[in-house]
């Protein structure tokens, strides 16, 4: 599949910002290339009492990046579906004292073609996505692995 257009990324950002919790993060969609989606949010809007990124913000940004990537892939295929997070595993590796940058991608062994074919054939499908929030030096502050369920919308 091709990378999403700038218009598709702007539409996704508007869809995300329509959700009050996402709006509170002050997130921005900053990239959608090579089957990955990247979101950013300022530390100032997501800081905890220690001056580091709030854990809930880290998880939220990763969840929204993976959810958004799944939505983009479905829309690129010309389908309409509701997408839900089914479950997640999160690991906090290091404190982050900088703006948040989350990136999501389809987990190893997954296939967007298989996911979309299943969605077309059965009206529902699941995909496992990985995500992380990076430290300024390129290390990983937080990482997640989550399953997302998609259910076709009736025409």
C-alpha positions, 0 to 999 in steps of 0.5 A, spaced: 500 500 500 502 507 498 503 512 504 497 516 506 496 523 503 497 529 506 489 530 506 488 523 509 493 525 515 490 532 516 483 528 516 485 523 521 488 529 525 481 532 525 478 525 527 483 524 533 482 532 536 474 531 536 476 526 542 476 531 548 482 526 551 486 526 545 485 534 544 487 535 551 494 531 549 495 537 544 497 531 539 499 532 532 500 527 526 507 528 524 508 522 519 505 517 516 510 513 512 512 506 510 506 503 514 508 507 520 504 513 523 507 518 528 504 522 533 507 528 537 505 532 543 508 537 547 511 535 554 508 541 557 501 539 556 503 532 559 507 533 564 507 529 571 509 531 578 516 529 577 517 533 571 517 527 566 512 525 561 505 522 564 504 515 564 497 516 562 499 520 556 505 516 554 500 510 553 494 514 550 499 517 545 501 510 543 494 507 543 492 513 538 497 512 534 496 505 533 488 506 532 490 511 527 494 507 523 489 501 523 483 507 521 488 509 515 489 502 512 482 501 512 480 507 509 486 506 504 482 500 502 476 503 501 472 500 507 468 503 513 469 500 519 469 502 527 476 500 530 477 498 537 483 497 542 482 490 545 487 489 549 494 492 551 501 490 554 505 496 556 512 497 558 515 503 561 523 503 560 525 510 562 523 517 564 522 522 558 523 529 559 522 532 552 516 532 548 512 526 546 513 522 539 509 516 538 510 511 532 506 505 531 506 499 526 503 492 524 507 487 529 512 482 526 508 477 523 502 481 521 499 482 514 495 488 512 493 484 506 490 479 510 487 483 515 483 487 510 481 480 506 479 478 513 475 484 514 472 484 507 470 476 508 467 476 515 466 483 517 470 483 522 478 482 523 483 483 528 490 486 528 496 486 533 500 493 533 506 495 536 508 502 538 513 506 542 515 513 545 522 515 543 527 518 548 531 524 544 537 520 544 533 514 540 532 510 546 525 507 548 521 511 553 515 506 553 513 501 548 506 497 547 503 491 543 496 492 542 490 488 539 485 492 535 478 489 532 475 492 526 468 491 525 465 493 518 460 499 518 453 497 515 452 501 508 
